[in-house]
Amino acid sequence: MAEFPADAAAPTFQPLDDVQSVARLHHAYTLIRAELKKIIVGQDEVIDQLLIALFARGHVILEGVPGLAKTLMISSLSRCLGLQFRRVQFMPDLMPADITGTEVIQEDKRTGQRAFRFLQGPIFTNVLLADEINRTPPKTQAALLEAMQELNVTIGGTRHPIEPPFFVLATQNPIEQEGTYPLPEAQQDRFMFKVFVRYPGYDEEYQIAEQTTGGAQAELQTVLTQAEILHLQDVVRRVPAAPRVIHYTLELVRMTRPAPADRDGRAAADASGHPDFSRLDLVNRLVTFGAGPRAVQFLLLGAKARAVMNGRKYVSIADVRALAHTVLRHRIITNYAAEAEGYDADRIIDAVLEALPPGAADEAAAPAVADVLRQ
């Protein structure tokens, strides 16, 4: 795929001037991947997506069958980053207080007075692995939401802040779905990415078998400090996105939204002249709900992090397209017709990307829409 040319073509566009921080993040990214290769075989794309989400201050859903080293990957990543790691095994009997913590009455032996004291739960960490989050009831799943969004936990009317950085990785097992509690769409929308962890290739699986059944143990080196991570997260936010990149991202997300059944999908538009839902018949026919505004935010933030990790001081449309599946797949709700025709969210995203080539950003910047988008 040809990368969309010259973000600098926009006259008001100025690349990030913090060259030293960009170089530091790019170098750290290279070192982290090298360190993880000592323990993790393959899964390079998954590791990249985890790092992008971390530096963009997002959270991730990891989906994969058991035995693909999801827990080992996350714990190893936290060691490379010098962050505190905790793992919670989600079970049907897990209560919200088991995650957030609880207040207990303690007696002061000197005065004899009793007072409430808050005992922190495992959520007070830097990297939290919510293992098999779909095996616990919605009440416990919802206990994560405030912490993910607000970086604090409210117990007994008192707010307890969580020290940043705070990174939640929730795993889901795609098999054995009987008796599980799938995450509601509103809760999935708070996760930046949904990442699929695939089976390794033959050569990778051979290396795994050889490496894990021997006696050698690799030692991981810490690449970044907590303070450096917070600084680099701020650097990512300051990476500029040219107007044409933002227009393209908006068009991409809006193309996933189906037209209401009682309206003419080709005629309706918002006040700016842009259609307010998809112009693709495939989307209108197979999708019940499309991605919302949070998808635009996460696509741009992820694109900024990806750009800096690759040593660039600006965002390209190629960055946005590279993250489209991981950001959008859990925000597109398909209908029964899609299931009958063998379409999942990823195939819908493929169709949208094909209908919206990189050059469409030039058309999206004006009220007129390219002819290819009206097909």
C-alpha positions as CSV (number, residue, x, y, z in Angstrom):
1,M,0.0,0.0,0.0
2,A,1.4,3.4,-1.0
3,E,1.7,5.8,1.8
4,F,-0.3,9.0,1.4
5,P,2.3,11.7,0.4
6,A,3.5,14.8,2.2
7,D,1.6,15.7,5.3
8,A,3.7,18.9,5.0
9,A,1.6,19.8,2.0
10,A,-0.8,21.4,4.5
11,P,0.5,24.9,4.8
12,T,-0.2,25.2,8.6
13,F,1.3,21.8,9.5
14,Q,4.4,21.8,11.7
15,P,6.1,18.5,12.8
16,L,6.8,18.0,16.4
17,D,10.0,19.9,17.4
18,D,11.0,17.6,20.3
19,V,13.5,15.6,18.3
20,Q,15.3,14.2,21.3
21,S,12.1,12.6,22.8
22,V,11.1,11.1,19.4
23,A,14.6,9.6,19.1
24,R,14.3,8.3,22.7
25,L,11.0,6.6,22.2
26,H,12.1,5.1,18.9
27,H,15.3,3.7,20.5
28,A,13.3,2.4,23.5
29,Y,10.9,0.7,21.2
30,T,13.8,-1.1,19.5
31,L,15.3,-2.2,22.8
32,I,12.0,-3.4,24.2
33,R,11.4,-5.6,21.2
34,A,14.9,-7.0,21.5
35,E,14.4,-7.7,25.2
36,L,11.1,-9.4,24.7
37,K,12.5,-11.6,21.9
38,K,14.6,-13.3,24.6
39,I,11.4,-14.8,26.1
40,I,8.5,-14.3,23.6
41,V,8.8,-16.0,20.2
42,G,7.0,-14.3,17.4
43,Q,3.9,-12.1,18.2
44,D,5.7,-9.0,17.0
45,E,2.5,-7.4,15.8
46,V,0.8,-8.0,19.1
47,I,3.7,-6.5,21.0
48,D,3.6,-3.4,18.7
49,Q,-0.1,-2.9,19.4
50,L,0.4,-3.2,23.2
51,L,3.2,-0.6,23.1
52,I,1.1,1.7,20.9
53,A,-1.8,1.5,23.4
54,L,0.5,2.0,26.4
55,F,2.1,5.2,25.0
56,A,-1.3,6.5,23.8
57,R,-2.8,5.9,27.4
58,G,-5.3,3.3,26.1
59,H,-6.4,-0.1,27.3
60,V,-6.5,-3.4,25.3
61,I,-8.7,-6.5,25.0
62,L,-6.6,-9.5,24.1
63,E,-8.4,-12.5,22.6
64,G,-6.8,-15.9,22.0
65,V,-7.0,-19.5,23.0
66,P,-5.2,-20.7,26.1
67,G,-1.4,-21.4,25.9
68,L,-0.4,-18.5,23.6
69,A,1.8,-16.8,26.3
70,K,-0.6,-13.8,26.8
71,T,0.2,-13.6,30.5
72,L,3.9,-14.1,30.0
73,M,4.0,-11.5,27.3
74,I,2.3,-8.9,29.5
75,S,4.3,-9.6,32.6
76,S,7.6,-9.5,30.6
77,L,6.5,-6.2,29.0
78,S,5.9,-4.7,32.4
79,R,9.4,-5.8,33.6
80,C,11.0,-4.1,30.5
81,L,9.2,-0.9,31.4
82,G,9.9,-1.0,35.1
83,L,6.2,-1.0,36.0
84,Q,4.4,-2.9,38.7
85,F,2.3,-5.8,37.4
86,R,-0.6,-7.6,38.9
87,R,-2.9,-10.3,37.6
88,V,-6.5,-11.0,38.6
89,Q,-8.1,-14.3,37.5
90,F,-11.8,-13.3,36.8
91,M,-14.2,-15.9,38.1
92,P,-18.0,-16.1,38.5
93,D,-17.7,-15.5,42.3
94,L,-15.4,-12.5,42.0
95,M,-16.8,-9.4,43.7
96,P,-16.0,-5.7,42.8
97,A,-14.3,-5.3,46.2
98,D,-11.9,-8.1,45.3
99,I,-10.6,-5.8,42.6
100,T,-10.9,-2.3,43.9
101,G,-10.3,-2.9,47.6
102,T,-12.5,-2.4,50.7
103,E,-12.7,-0.5,54.0
104,V,-12.1,-2.4,57.2
105,I,-12.5,-1.3,60.8
106,Q,-9.2,-1.2,62.7
107,E,-8.6,-0.4,66.3
108,D,-5.8,1.9,67.4
109,K,-4.1,0.0,70.3
110,R,-2.9,3.2,71.9
111,T,-6.2,5.0,72.1
112,G,-8.7,2.2,71.8
113,Q,-10.5,4.1,69.1
114,R,-11.8,2.4,66.0
115,A,-11.6,3.8,62.5
116,F,-12.1,2.8,58.9
117,R,-9.0,2.0,56.9
118,F,-9.0,1.4,53.1
119,L,-7.1,-1.7,52.0
120,Q,-6.1,-1.3,48.3
121,G,-7.1,-4.0,45.9
122,P,-5.0,-5.3,43.0
123,I,-6.3,-2.5,40.7
124,F,-3.8,-0.2,42.4
125,T,-0.9,-1.0,40.1
126,N,0.6,0.1,36.8
127,V,-0.2,-2.9,34.6
128,L,-3.3,-4.9,35.4
129,L,-4.0,-8.2,33.7
130,A,-7.8,-8.9,33.9
131,D,-7.5,-12.6,32.9
132,E,-10.7,-14.0,31.2
133,I,-12.8,-10.9,32.0
134,N,-15.8,-12.5,30.3
135,R,-16.0,-15.1,33.1
136,T,-17.2,-12.7,35.8
137,P,-20.6,-11.0,36.2
138,P,-21.2,-7.5,34.7
139,K,-21.2,-5.9,38.2
140,T,-17.5,-6.9,38.6
141,Q,-16.6,-6.0,35.0
142,A,-18.0,-2.5,35.6
143,A,-15.7,-2.1,38.6
144,L,-12.9,-1.5,36.1
145,L,-14.7,1.3,34.2
146,E,-14.1,4.2,36.6
147,A,-10.5,3.3,37.1
148,M,-9.9,3.0,33.4
149,Q,-11.6,6.3,32.6
150,E,-10.9,8.5,35.7
151,L,-7.7,6.9,37.2
152,N,-9.4,6.7,40.6
153,V,-11.6,4.4,42.6
154,T,-14.5,5.6,44.8
155,I,-15.1,3.6,48.0
156,G,-17.6,4.8,50.6
157,G,-17.8,8.2,49.0
158,T,-14.0,8.7,49.1
159,R,-12.0,8.8,45.9
160,H,-8.7,7.0,45.9
161,P,-6.4,8.0,43.0
162,I,-4.4,5.4,41.0
163,E,-0.8,6.4,40.3
164,P,-0.1,6.7,36.5
165,P,0.7,5.1,34.2
166,F,-2.2,2.7,34.4
167,F,-2.6,0.1,31.7
168,V,-5.5,-2.5,31.7
169,L,-5.2,-5.6,29.5
170,A,-8.3,-7.8,29.6
171,T,-8.0,-11.3,28.1
172,Q,-10.9,-13.2,26.6
173,N,-11.0,-16.9,25.7
174,P,-12.9,-17.4,22.4
175,I,-13.8,-21.0,23.3
176,E,-15.9,-22.5,26.1
177,Q,-18.5,-19.7,26.0
178,E,-21.1,-21.5,28.1
179,G,-21.7,-19.7,31.4
180,T,-19.7,-16.6,30.4
181,Y,-20.6,-12.9,30.5
182,P,-19.6,-11.2,27.3
183,L,-18.5,-7.6,27.8
184,P,-21.4,-5.1,26.8
185,E,-20.7,-2.9,23.8
186,A,-20.6,0.2,26.0
187,Q,-17.8,-1.4,28.1
188,Q,-15.9,-2.6,25.1
189,D,-15.9,0.9,23.6
190,R,-13.7,2.1,26.5
191,F,-10.9,-0.2,25.4
192,M,-8.7,1.3,22.7
193,F,-7.8,-1.9,20.9
194,K,-9.1,-5.4,20.5
195,V,-6.1,-7.6,19.6
196,F,-6.3,-11.2,18.3
197,V,-3.5,-13.4,19.5
198,R,-3.0,-16.0,16.8
199,Y,-1.3,-19.4,16.8
200,P,2.5,-19.3,16.0
201,G,3.9,-20.5,12.7
202,Y,5.7,-23.8,12.4
203,D,9.2,-22.5,12.9
204,E,8.1,-20.3,15.8
205,E,6.4,-23.2,17.5
206,Y,9.6,-25.3,17.1
207,Q,11.6,-22.5,18.7
208,I,9.0,-22.3,21.5
209,A,9.3,-26.0,22.2
210,E,13.1,-26.0,22.2
211,Q,13.4,-22.8,24.3
212,T,10.8,-23.6,27.0
213,T,11.9,-27.2,27.6
214,G,15.5,-26.4,28.2
215,G,17.3,-25.2,31.3
216,A,18.3,-21.7,30.2
217,Q,16.4,-18.7,31.5
218,A,16.7,-15.2,30.0
219,E,17.2,-12.1,32.1
220,L,15.2,-9.0,31.0
221,Q,16.7,-5.6,31.3
222,T,14.6,-2.5,32.2
223,V,14.5,-0.1,29.3
224,L,12.4,2.8,30.5
225,T,11.6,4.3,33.9
226,Q,8.1,5.2,35.1
227,A,8.9,8.9,34.8
228,E,10.2,8.4,31.2
229,I,7.0,6.6,30.3
230,L,4.9,9.5,31.6
231,H,7.0,12.0,29.6
232,L,6.8,10.0,26.4
233,Q,3.0,9.7,26.8
234,D,2.9,13.5,26.8
235,V,5.1,13.6,23.8
236,V,2.7,11.3,21.9
237,R,-0.1,13.7,22.6
238,R,1.8,16.6,21.2
239,V,2.5,14.9,17.8
240,P,0.5,17.0,15.3
241,A,-2.0,15.5,12.8
242,A,-2.5,17.4,9.6
243,P,-6.1,18.4,8.8
244,R,-6.2,15.9,5.9
245,V,-5.3,13.0,8.3
246,I,-8.1,14.1,10.7
247,H,-10.6,14.4,7.8
248,Y,-9.6,10.9,6.6
249,T,-10.1,9.4,10.1
250,L,-13.5,11.0,10.4
251,E,-14.6,9.6,7.0
252,L,-13.3,6.2,7.9
253,V,-15.2,6.0,11.2
254,R,-18.4,7.5,9.7
255,M,-18.3,5.0,6.9
256,T,-18.9,2.2,9.5
257,R,-22.3,3.6,10.5
258,P,-25.4,2.2,8.7
259,A,-28.1,4.4,7.4
260,P,-31.4,4.4,9.3
261,A,-34.0,2.3,7.7
262,D,-36.5,5.1,7.2
263,R,-34.2,7.6,5.6
264,D,-32.6,8.0,2.1
265,G,-29.0,7.0,2.8
266,R,-27.6,8.9,-0.2
267,A,-29.3,12.2,0.5
268,A,-29.1,12.8,4.2
269,A,-26.1,14.9,5.4
270,D,-25.2,16.9,8.4
271,A,-24.8,20.7,8.5
272,S,-21.3,20.6,7.0
273,G,-22.5,18.8,3.9
274,H,-20.9,15.4,4.9
275,P,-23.1,12.4,4.9
276,D,-23.7,11.3,8.5
277,F,-23.6,7.6,7.8
278,S,-22.1,5.0,5.4
279,R,-22.5,5.2,1.6
280,L,-21.6,1.6,1.3
281,D,-24.5,-0.8,0.6
282,L,-22.6,-3.6,2.4
283,V,-22.5,-1.6,5.6
284,N,-26.1,-0.5,5.4
285,R,-27.2,-4.1,4.9
286,L,-25.0,-6.0,7.4
287,V,-24.2,-3.6,10.2
288,T,-26.5,-2.7,13.1
289,F,-24.3,-0.2,14.9
290,G,-21.1,1.5,13.7
291,A,-18.2,3.1,15.6
292,G,-18.7,6.2,17.6
293,P,-16.6,9.4,18.2
294,R,-14.3,7.6,20.6
295,A,-13.0,5.5,17.7
296,V,-11.8,8.7,16.0
297,Q,-9.9,9.7,19.1
298,F,-8.3,6.3,19.5
299,L,-7.4,6.1,15.8
300,L,-5.6,9.4,16.0
301,L,-3.9,8.8,19.3
302,G,-2.8,5.3,18.2
303,A,-1.5,6.8,14.9
304,K,0.5,9.4,16.8
305,A,2.1,6.7,19.0
306,R,2.9,4.5,16.0
307,A,4.5,7.4,14.2
308,V,6.8,8.3,17.0
309,M,7.7,4.7,17.7
310,N,8.9,4.5,14.1
311,G,10.9,7.7,14.5
312,R,8.6,10.1,12.7
313,K,7.4,13.5,14.1
314,Y,4.2,13.6,12.2
315,V,1.2,11.3,11.5
316,S,0.4,9.8,8.1
317,I,-2.8,8.2,6.8
318,A,-0.9,4.9,6.6
319,D,-0.7,5.0,10.4
320,V,-4.5,5.4,10.7
321,R,-5.1,2.6,8.2
322,A,-2.7,0.2,10.0
323,L,-4.7,0.5,13.2
324,A,-8.2,0.4,11.7
325,H,-8.9,-3.2,12.5
326,T,-7.7,-3.2,16.1
327,V,-9.7,0.0,16.9
328,L,-12.9,-0.7,15.0
329,R,-13.5,-4.4,15.2
330,H,-15.1,-4.3,18.7
331,R,-17.1,-1.2,17.8
332,I,-18.9,-2.6,14.8
333,I,-22.0,-4.6,15.6
334,T,-23.1,-6.9,12.7
335,N,-26.6,-8.4,12.2
336,Y,-27.9,-11.9,11.4
337,A,-27.6,-11.2,7.7
338,A,-23.8,-10.7,8.1
339,E,-23.5,-14.0,10.0
340,A,-25.5,-15.8,7.3
341,E,-23.2,-14.4,4.6
342,G,-20.0,-15.1,6.5
343,Y,-19.1,-11.5,7.3
344,D,-17.5,-10.4,10.5
345,A,-16.4,-7.0,11.6
346,D,-12.9,-7.4,10.1
347,R,-14.4,-8.1,6.6
348,I,-16.6,-5.0,7.0
349,I,-13.5,-3.0,7.8
350,D,-11.7,-4.4,4.8
351,A,-14.5,-3.2,2.6
352,V,-14.5,0.2,4.1
353,L,-10.7,0.6,3.7
354,E,-11.0,-0.5,0.1
355,A,-13.7,2.0,-0.6
356,L,-11.8,4.8,1.1
357,P,-8.3,5.0,-0.5
358,P,-5.7,7.2,1.1
359,G,-6.3,10.0,-1.5
360,A,-9.9,10.3,-0.3
361,A,-8.6,12.7,2.4
362,D,-8.3,15.4,-0.2
363,E,-12.0,15.0,-1.0
364,A,-13.0,14.6,2.6
365,A,-11.5,18.0,3.4
366,A,-14.2,19.6,1.3
367,P,-18.0,19.2,1.5
368,A,-18.0,17.2,-1.8
369,V,-17.3,13.4,-1.4
370,A,-15.3,11.4,-3.9
371,D,-17.4,9.4,-6.4
372,V,-15.9,6.1,-5.2
373,L,-17.5,6.8,-1.8
374,R,-21.0,7.0,-3.4
375,Q,-20.9,3.5,-4.9
